[in-house]
Amino acid sequence: MNINLTQNKNFKTFKIFSEVAAKNNQTLFIVGGYVRDLLMKRQSPTDIDFVTEGNGIELAKAIAKELNPKLKVSVFKNYGTAMFKHQGLDLEFVGARKESYAEDSRKPSVEIGTLEDDQKRRDFTINALAISLNKENFGDLIDPFEGILDIKNRILRTPLEPSQTYSDDPLRMMRAIRFASTLNFKIEENSLNAIKNESERIRIVSLERIMVEFNKIMLSAKPSAGLKLMEETGLMQLIIPELTALKGIEEVEGQTHKDNFWHTLEVVDNISTNTDNLWLRWAALLHDIGKAPTKKFVDGIGWTFHGHEFLGSKMVKNLFYRLKLPLGTDMKYVQKLVKLSSRPIALVDDGTSDSALRRLLFDAGEDLEDLFILNKADITTKNSSKQAKFKRNFEEVAIKIKEVEEKDQVRNFQPPISGEEIMELFNIKPSREIGILKEKVKEAILEGEIANDKDEARNFVIKEGELLGLKIGI
Ligand code: CTP
């Protein structure tokens, strides 16, 4: 099959590459994800991988020089690769090689090979397709492992015996699941069995690399596809055991609780129809994480998960730390949503006081809408009348909250009286009394004892200050 590259937006670039390779007496091919996405008519990636039978570094340097003598080429000698940027593209060159990882080592041993050797050692047949940039067969597709057929049948298959491919680089187990989830492909049966057998080998892969794949699964249209595969192959248990701990339904005195693992997966899918925010999806993934360690059967009441949101939000930090995820604002955001995840439900009751609504507004602040998105996604009951009722209740809470917000404006709470003003009022220097009074003002506003208003706050501070033994300054 010949791929007509003349319409390709990188055609001119490919033509130049082809000419330089010919001048250097080297072959040149496009390989990997770029070819796959081109054939699948997906959005064209900006990363393009090239293989040459010969020295990849030398060829990269020669091509870069032809494009612009000042172009900076980054060389990774150990891997025999070189890369540079050109017109917004990240272009990577490698000499065809045979490569394998020793059983107990992360360092590959590399030998020079042919194009087919190189294709063989790639992860999946759909990623092992090559397009020739050689003059005699420019545009020819080289597909020794029927990758085209696998694209058509939406199958992930390894070019070699699956256990060898996965053992060569165990990250590929995560990649298989990631591609299955993002491309909506099936992992071929032998491959799936190999992942189940080899899953323990994931331990030699760095968590950073694992998480890159995991986050791609989380960003797919239906993340549960990948999350289920992780569970089925044992990888979930190895990477996030806190989630598999949510599995199972126990029965005591005829009372059961829902399986929180499968519920969580549904919540993640639900939220993914409403947001592409990775961390909001993470909040959905972790919203019930505290339920396994807090689960208790209480006589006369049934199953309880008392304080699971609080414990869950603490677990988020340990988990992010262990998984080498960012520990800054993203982690805090996930913690906050997990901690608040049950609060709006508790407010659904008609008799909810304004102060409870104000407190939620104050605690959620700018993340209130995201909290509601999470709460809506959390409704997984299959009973349609129940579902409609939950949704209605929510809308009511949202309306009430809006009313309170308009009235009291506590959402992005700014104290109506500042520390300086309090110091001036009592003619005092910085002291702990100021902190105490500020906290009292906040509490009084949230409780509805005073309005969020400067005069009321001032009068309140005078009264409370006097109780603390302070006197108005002259
Ligand atoms: N590859 C591999 N094994 C890996 C990683 C990559 O065999 N563990 C090969 C595949 O042929 C892959 C190519 O290297 O197509 C490029 O890898 P990468 O850029 O990481 O992935 P892509 O397949 O391009 O996919 P994506 O851009 O979606 O990550």
Boltz pocket constraint, residues with backbone or C-beta under 6 A from the ligand:
constraints:
  - pocket:
      binder: B
      contacts: [[A, 31], [A, 32], [A, 33], [A, 34], [A, 45], [A, 47], [A, 49], [A, 121], [A, 122], [A, 123], [A, 124], [A, 127], [A, 128], [A, 169], [A, 171], [A, 172], [A, 175]]
      max_distance: 6.0
